[in-house]
Amino acid sequence: MNNRVLVVSFAVICSFLILGVAVYATLRLQDTAPCINSALVVPDDFPTISDAVGNATEGDTIFVKKGTYEISEYSVEINKTLSINGEDQANTILVFPPDTRTGYELLISKVGFRVNADNFKISNLTIMNCDFGVSVFGNGTEVSNTIMDGIWLIGSYSKIFDNNITDALTENNSYTNFFTITGSYNNISRNSLDNIVDNECQGSFNKITENTIKGDLELKGSSNTITNNSFRTLSLRAADSNIIQNNTFNQLSLYNSSNNNIFANTALGPGHSGILMSSGSDNVFYGNCIADYSSVSTSTGRHSGQGVSIGSKATNNLFYHNNFANNYMNLMYNWNPEMSNINYWDNGTVGNYWSDYDGIDDDGDGIGDTPHSICYKNVDHYPLMLPFNIESLNTEFPDEVFR
């Protein structure tokens, strides 16, 4: 009898346990089910993107199936938090009408999705025939895995990643294509920008990483981190206390920019100069390679290439552990060759590698026994005999950088 009671009791307990597990699993599936189950589907639920946007409520997801969709409006206006997800980037194509405007109308950019809302997300689409594929005024934006002509974002705490941005998708292009980010704490990574004339990031505490930019990027603001990108020209304008690390460019320009840490980058010619610094102070250049600025042809003739060009208002900047190789001139002071501003070419114990240094190293410590006169009054007191191994650098800056 007692055994039978025990068996029945055990069976009841097991039943409750199984029921509990089943209920928990059901709740978990509901929590983690793909958003497509509750999405507005184009073209199943609504034939057009505009219809889906108009019928969506705050926080909805619009799922766009593969296909080519002709958009009748010049711009789709969005004033609520939405997610628009395509089924497949290459085969979910939104074609906006060709631009037929004339005169002063052309001064206004043609925008595909004009968004005024926080937490807007868009992904996996190809957007055609727009100066800007997406223009967003809001925080928490996420734009990913999309092919388009340009992005204009004003906001913070946003993510722009894995996009292909080019002007090749615009018919009768009415306006210069832009990649413009204004705000702080944005993360811009792994994007490809091709033939976009004006690329700009303005703000603070932004991270720009692993982008391929076949053009120029202008940085305005402070405390940004720019790492592992490729540019034609990276320009800092009134940009202070930024980290510029492990990038490749043809020229780095600094205008009225100070206290920047410029570390482990590669500047390769040909070109006018690898680093052009017109004004600014207390910048540290450490572990960079500046090479092959032999000469450059321009409309006014052929000019000598310069590893570093420094203007009259650039002072108290520090260069060490850099490699200067195969430049027509390693250093040129522009605008006023007799100026008295001082910059430093060693940190008191170690300097830079100069391919034109012909000194000797009798004691074998890797540092030339005689100082290297660069130009005018600029001297590296501790020139390196061999190129510095930039690949051996840690990602952390040495103490001298934060002096």
Secondary structure in CASP SS format (residue, H / E / C, confidence):
PFRMAT SS
TARGET T0000
AUTHOR 0000-0000-0000
METHOD secondary structure of the structure
MODEL  1
M C 1.00
N H 1.00
N H 1.00
R H 1.00
V H 1.00
L H 1.00
V H 1.00
V H 1.00
S H 1.00
F H 1.00
A H 1.00
V H 1.00
I H 1.00
C H 1.00
S H 1.00
F H 1.00
L H 1.00
I H 1.00
L H 1.00
G H 1.00
V H 1.00
A H 1.00
V H 1.00
Y H 1.00
A H 1.00
T H 1.00
L H 1.00
R H 1.00
L H 1.00
Q H 1.00
D H 1.00
T H 1.00
A C 1.00
P C 1.00
C H 1.00
I H 1.00
N H 1.00
S H 1.00
A C 1.00
L E 1.00
V E 1.00
V E 1.00
P C 1.00
D C 1.00
D C 1.00
F C 1.00
P C 1.00
T C 1.00
I H 1.00
S H 1.00
D H 1.00
A H 1.00
V H 1.00
G H 1.00
N H 1.00
A C 1.00
T C 1.00
E C 1.00
G C 1.00
D C 1.00
T E 1.00
I E 1.00
F E 1.00
V E 1.00
K C 1.00
K C 1.00
G E 1.00
T E 1.00
Y E 1.00
E E 1.00
I C 1.00
S C 1.00
E C 1.00
Y C 1.00
S C 1.00
V E 1.00
E E 1.00
I E 1.00
N C 1.00
K C 1.00
T C 1.00
L C 1.00
S E 1.00
I E 1.00
N E 1.00
G E 1.00
E C 1.00
D C 1.00
Q C 1.00
A C 1.00
N C 1.00
T E 1.00
I E 1.00
L E 1.00
V E 1.00
F C 1.00
P C 1.00
P C 1.00
D C 1.00
T C 1.00
R C 1.00
T C 1.00
G H 1.00
Y H 1.00
E H 1.00
L H 1.00
L H 1.00
I C 1.00
S C 1.00
K C 1.00
V E 1.00
G E 1.00
F E 1.00
R E 1.00
V E 1.00
N C 1.00
A C 1.00
D C 1.00
N C 1.00
F C 1.00
K E 1.00
I E 1.00
S E 1.00
N C 1.00
L C 1.00
T E 1.00
I E 1.00
M E 1.00
N C 1.00
C C 1.00
D C 1.00
F E 1.00
G E 1.00
V E 1.00
S E 1.00
V E 1.00
F E 1.00
G C 1.00
N C 1.00
G C 1.00
T C 1.00
E E 1.00
V E 1.00
S E 1.00
N C 1.00
T C 1.00
I E 1.00
M E 1.00
D C 1.00
G C 1.00
I E 1.00
W E 1.00
L E 1.00
I E 1.00
G C 1.00
S C 1.00
Y C 1.00
S C 1.00
K E 1.00
I E 1.00
F E 1.00
D C 1.00
N C 1.00
N E 1.00
I E 1.00
T E 1.00
D C 1.00
A C 1.00
L C 1.00
T C 1.00
E C 1.00
N C 1.00
N C 1.00
S C 1.00
Y C 1.00
T C 1.00
N C 1.00
F E 1.00
F E 1.00
T E 1.00
I E 1.00
T E 1.00
G C 1.00
S C 1.00
Y C 1.00
N C 1.00
N E 1.00
I E 1.00
S E 1.00
R C 1.00
N C 1.00
S E 1.00
L E 1.00
D E 1.00
N C 1.00
I C 1.00
V C 1.00
D E 1.00
N E 1.00
E E 1.00
C E 1.00
Q E 1.00
G C 1.00
S C 1.00
F C 1.00
N C 1.00
K E 1.00
I E 1.00
T E 1.00
E C 1.00
N C 1.00
T E 1.00
I E 1.00
K E 1.00
G C 1.00
D E 1.00
L E 1.00
E E 1.00
L E 1.00
K E 1.00
G C 1.00
S C 1.00
S C 1.00
N C 1.00
T E 1.00
I E 1.00
T E 1.00
N C 1.00
N C 1.00
S E 1.00
F C 1.00
R C 1.00
T E 1.00
L E 1.00
S E 1.00
L E 1.00
R E 1.00
A C 1.00
A C 1.00
D C 1.00
S C 1.00
N C 1.00
I E 1.00
I E 1.00
Q E 1.00
N C 1.00
N C 1.00
T E 1.00
F E 1.00
N C 1.00
Q E 1.00
L E 1.00
S E 1.00
L E 1.00
Y E 1.00
N C 1.00
S C 1.00
S C 1.00
N C 1.00
N C 1.00
N E 1.00
I E 1.00
F E 1.00
A C 1.00
N C 1.00
T E 1.00
A E 1.00
L E 1.00
G C 1.00
P C 1.00
G C 1.00
H C 1.00
S E 1.00
G E 1.00
I E 1.00
L E 1.00
M E 1.00
S E 1.00
S E 1.00
G E 1.00
S E 1.00
D C 1.00
N C 1.00
V E 1.00
F E 1.00
Y E 1.00
G C 1.00
N C 1.00
C E 1.00
I E 1.00
A E 1.00
D C 1.00
Y C 1.00
S C 1.00
S E 1.00
V E 1.00
S E 1.00
T E 1.00
S C 1.00
T C 1.00
G E 1.00
R E 1.00
H E 1.00
S E 1.00
G C 1.00
Q E 1.00
G E 1.00
V E 1.00
S E 1.00
I E 1.00
G E 1.00
S E 1.00
K E 1.00
A E 1.00
T E 1.00
N C 1.00
N C 1.00
L E 1.00
F E 1.00
Y E 1.00
H C 1.00
N C 1.00
N E 1.00
F E 1.00
A E 1.00
N C 1.00
N C 1.00
Y C 1.00
M E 1.00
N E 1.00
L E 1.00
M E 1.00
Y E 1.00
N C 1.00
W C 1.00
N C 1.00
P C 1.00
E C 1.00
M C 1.00
S C 1.00
N C 1.00
I C 1.00
N C 1.00
Y E 1.00
W C 1.00
D C 1.00
N C 1.00
G C 1.00
T C 1.00
V C 1.00
G C 1.00
N C 1.00
Y E 1.00
W E 1.00
S C 1.00
D C 1.00
Y C 1.00
D C 1.00
G C 1.00
I C 1.00
D C 1.00
D C 1.00
D C 1.00
G C 1.00
D C 1.00
G C 1.00
I E 1.00
G C 1.00
D C 1.00
T C 1.00
P C 1.00
H E 1.00
S E 1.00
I E 1.00
C E 1.00
Y C 1.00
K C 1.00
N E 1.00
V E 1.00
D E 1.00
H C 1.00
Y C 1.00
P C 1.00
L E 1.00
M C 1.00
L C 1.00
P C 1.00
F C 1.00
N C 1.00
I H 1.00
E H 1.00
S H 1.00
L C 1.00
N C 1.00
T C 1.00
E C 1.00
F C 1.00
P C 1.00
D H 1.00
E H 1.00
V H 1.00
F H 1.00
R C 1.00
END
